[in-house]
Amino acid sequence: MITMTPVLERWHGGCPFWAVEQGGFLLTVPRLPTPERVGAIVWALIGRNVTDNDSSIIVADAVEAIEAYLTSDDEAFAPGGLRVTAGDVVIDPGCCVGLDEWRDWLDVQRGQMIYLGHSPDVLLEQRGPVLRLWQDEDQLCPGELPGSSEQHIDIPCDALPDLLQGVHQDLAGFLAALRQWAQDIVPGLADQLVVAVDQRLRISAPLDA
């Protein structure tokens, strides 16, 4: 069974303003997150807005933290992407791609290839009726093509629309949970925060998949 899951890179600094679920470097964005998971996701989205170069917090409270995110001009980028799994093979997005780019996978259906990051260098190939996703191209010698023994997942092209619809539903579920969380943490900014996250992660627009 193949699954596709939205993930974010966890912000490295601790959050002093609300409860944050602990875990690994990549944070999944589930359809029904706990409040602590929502807090971790929000912190992953806004951490760079509220810390300086040595990770010191530069805002006083939760309201200022959310306001910093809302007023930033260039923070649509949300490091992460889509995790693809099949059995015991897990392929995570590489560096320098973002969850805000998840809809780029729609271009694959139109025959285009998309950038999935580096370190690991994730490679996507069109192979007739399947899309072959390689785990780590940068482990190969220069110019060498991956062999069948390298870790990969074959995604049937006709399965991709349903996989992306699942991602869309996961993100929509998170957005609903975010509204309740924000009403509890920053009630005066709840609606603005939901709108900003929705726009920056491109969640609510219809998915033409």
C-alpha positions in Angstrom: 0.0 0.0 0.0 1.3 3.4 -1.0 0.6 6.4 1.2 1.4 10.1 0.8 1.6 12.3 3.9 2.3 16.0 4.4 5.3 16.8 6.6 7.1 19.8 7.9 10.6 20.3 9.2 10.3 20.9 13.0 11.7 24.2 14.1 14.8 23.6 16.2 14.1 26.1 19.0 11.8 25.4 21.9 8.4 27.2 22.0 7.7 29.1 25.3 4.2 30.2 24.4 2.1 27.0 24.0 2.4 23.2 24.3 4.3 21.5 21.5 4.3 17.8 20.9 7.9 16.4 20.8 9.2 14.1 18.1 11.6 13.7 15.2 12.9 16.2 12.7 10.0 15.8 10.3 6.6 16.5 11.7 3.6 14.9 10.0 0.4 17.0 9.5 -2.4 14.6 10.3 -6.1 14.9 9.5 -7.1 14.8 13.2 -4.2 16.4 15.1 -4.0 16.8 18.9 -3.8 20.3 20.2 -0.1 19.6 21.0 0.5 18.5 17.4 -1.2 21.7 16.1 1.1 23.7 18.4 4.2 22.0 17.0 3.0 22.6 13.4 2.3 26.2 14.1 5.7 26.6 15.7 7.3 24.9 12.7 5.6 27.5 10.5 6.4 30.6 12.5 9.7 29.8 14.3 11.9 31.6 11.8 9.8 34.8 12.3 10.2 35.0 16.0 13.9 34.0 16.6 17.1 35.6 15.7 20.3 34.0 14.4 21.2 32.4 17.7 17.6 31.0 18.1 16.8 33.6 20.8 13.1 34.5 21.0 12.5 38.0 19.9 8.8 38.3 20.8 7.1 38.6 24.2 4.1 36.3 24.0 1.9 34.2 21.8 0.1 37.2 20.3 3.3 38.8 19.2 4.5 35.5 17.8 1.4 35.1 15.6 1.5 38.7 14.6 5.1 38.3 13.4 3.9 35.5 11.1 0.9 37.4 9.9 2.9 40.5 9.0 5.8 38.8 7.3 6.1 39.3 3.6 8.2 36.3 2.6 7.2 33.4 4.8 5.0 31.4 2.5 7.9 28.9 2.4 7.3 26.1 4.8 10.2 23.6 4.7 8.9 20.1 4.2 6.8 18.4 1.5 5.2 15.0 1.0 6.4 11.8 2.5 5.8 8.7 0.3 5.7 5.3 1.9 5.3 1.7 0.6 5.8 -1.1 3.0 9.1 -0.5 4.8 10.4 2.1 2.2 10.0 5.7 3.3 11.0 8.5 1.0 11.0 12.0 2.6 11.4 15.3 0.8 14.9 16.7 0.6 16.2 20.1 1.7 15.0 23.4 0.1 11.5 22.3 -0.8 8.4 23.2 1.1 5.0 21.9 2.0 3.7 25.1 0.4 4.8 23.4 -2.9 2.7 20.3 -2.5 0.4 21.1 -5.4 3.4 21.0 -7.7 2.7 17.2 -7.8 -0.3 18.0 -10.0 2.2 19.0 -12.7 3.5 15.4 -12.7 0.1 14.3 -14.0 0.7 16.6 -17.0 4.0 14.9 -17.8 6.3 17.4 -16.0 9.0 16.5 -13.5 9.3 18.5 -10.2 12.1 19.3 -7.8 11.9 17.3 -4.6 15.0 18.6 -2.8 18.6 17.6 -2.0 20.5 15.9 0.7 18.8 13.5 0.1 18.5 14.1 -3.6 15.0 12.6 -4.3 14.5 11.7 -7.9 11.2 11.2 -9.7 11.1 9.4 -13.1 8.2 8.8 -15.5 8.2 5.1 -16.4 5.2 4.5 -18.6 2.3 3.6 -16.3 4.3 4.3 -13.1 6.2 7.1 -11.4 9.4 5.8 -9.9 10.5 7.7 -6.9 14.2 7.1 -5.9 15.2 7.6 -2.3 18.6 9.2 -2.5 20.2 10.0 -5.9 23.2 11.7 -4.3 24.5 8.4 -3.1 25.3 7.5 -6.7 28.5 8.3 -8.6 28.2 11.3 -10.9 26.3 10.4 -14.1 25.2 7.1 -12.7 21.6 6.1 -12.9 19.9 4.3 -10.1 19.6 0.6 -10.4 16.6 -1.6 -9.5 18.3 -2.5 -6.2 18.3 1.1 -5.0 15.5 2.1 -2.6 12.5 3.3 -4.7 8.7 3.3 -4.8 6.6 2.8 -8.0 3.5 5.0 -7.9 0.9 4.0 -10.4 0.1 7.1 -12.4 -3.6 6.5 -12.0 -3.2 6.3 -8.2 -1.7 9.8 -7.9 -5.0 11.8 -8.0 -6.4 9.8 -5.1 -3.1 10.1 -3.1 -3.2 13.9 -3.6 -6.8 14.0 -2.6 -5.8 12.3 0.6 -3.1 15.0 1.2 -5.7 17.6 0.5 -8.1 16.1 3.1 -5.2 15.8 5.7 -4.4 19.5 5.3 -8.1 20.5 5.4 -8.5 18.5 8.7 -5.5 20.3 10.1 -6.9 23.6 9.1 -10.1 22.9 11.0 -8.1 21.8 14.1 -6.0 25.0 13.7 -9.1 27.2 14.0 -10.1 25.6 17.4 -6.5 25.8 18.6 -6.1 29.4 17.7 -9.4 30.3 19.3 -8.0 28.9 22.5 -4.5 30.4 22.3 -4.9 33.7 20.4 -8.7 34.3 20.1 -8.3 37.8 18.6 -6.1 36.5 15.8 -7.7 33.1 15.1 -9.4 34.0 11.9 -6.4 35.8 10.5 -4.1 32.9 11.3 -6.3 30.4 9.7 -6.6 32.5 6.5 -2.9 33.0 6.4 -2.0 29.4 6.8 -4.7 28.4 4.3 -3.3 30.8 1.7 0.4 30.0 2.3 0.0 26.2 2.3 -2.6 26.4 -0.6 -5.1 24.2 1.2 -8.7 25.2 0.5 -8.7 25.9 -3.2 -10.2 23.1 -5.2 -7.8 20.3 -6.2 -7.8 19.6 -9.9 -6.6 16.1 -9.6 
